[in-house]
């Protein structure tokens, strides 16, 4: 059995930004998503991509993987 080392907060935030950029062409800075909200998502076990999708839906962002345009 292998155990993965927990991702650091900075690593998690970077992964959220990568997912946001991939899905919505914006990052957390552009959307105003702050560290408290990101930390809360990490604490409850959301994956960075799940958090990015949730954030995009909450803020009405166009999902470019699902046919949106740049």
N, C-alpha and C positions, 0 to 999 in steps of 0.2 A: 504494500500500500504506500502511495506517495502522498505527501502533503504539500500543498502550495503555500508559499510564503504570502501573507496578506499584502495587497498592494498599498503603497503609501498614499496619503491624501493627494499629494502633488501628482503622483502617477495616475490616480483615479481621475483627477481633474483634467489632466492632459488627454486621457482616453475619452472623456466626455467631449472635450473640444474636438478631437479627431472625429468622433461619431457625428457631432453637430455639423462640422464642416462637410463631411461626406454626405449626410442626409439633407442638410438645409442650406449649405454654403454660408453659414455664419458660425461664430463661436460664442462662448458664454459671455465674453466681454461685450460683443455687439448686442446681445439680447438682454444684458443687465442681470444675468443670473449670477448671484453672489456665492461666496464660500459657505455660508450657513446652509443654503438649500442643497448645495452639492454634498456637503458633509452629511446632511440628514439622509440623502439618498444612499450614500455609501454605507452609513450605519445600519440601514434597514436591509441592505443586501441587494439593492438594484444594480444591475450591470450598467456600465457606462452607456451602452447603446439603448437599453430600456429607458434610462433617465433622459437621454437625448430625444427619443421618440416622444416620451411624455411631455417634455418641455416644448417640443415643436408643436404638439397638439394643443397644449395649454395656451401658447402664444400665437397660434394660427399661422405658423410658418409653412411655406410650400416645401413638400418633401420631394426633392429632385430625383430620388431613386424610384419614385412612384409616378413619374411623368411630369413633374413640375419643370419649369424652364428657368435657366439663368438669364 
